[in-house]
Amino acid sequence: MSMQDFLMIVDFFAHNFISLQINI
């Protein structure tokens, strides 16, 4: 897995986590 793919996945999870925090 390349570094760019890793950063993209981390960014994806980070946005989902922030969205969940806002919804609660």
C-alpha positions as CSV (number, residue, x, y, z in Angstrom):
1,M,0.0,0.0,0.0
2,S,1.4,3.4,-0.9
3,M,1.6,6.4,1.4
4,Q,-1.0,8.3,-0.6
5,D,-3.5,5.4,-0.2
6,F,-2.9,5.3,3.5
7,L,-3.4,9.1,3.9
8,M,-6.6,8.9,1.9
9,I,-8.0,6.2,4.1
10,V,-7.0,8.0,7.3
11,D,-8.6,11.2,6.0
12,F,-11.8,9.2,5.1
13,F,-12.1,7.8,8.7
14,A,-11.3,11.2,10.2
15,H,-14.2,12.8,8.4
16,N,-16.5,10.0,9.4
17,F,-15.5,10.3,13.0
18,I,-16.0,14.1,13.0
19,S,-19.4,13.7,11.4
20,L,-20.4,11.2,14.2
21,Q,-19.3,13.6,16.9
22,I,-21.3,16.4,15.4
23,N,-24.4,14.2,15.1
24,I,-24.3,13.1,18.7
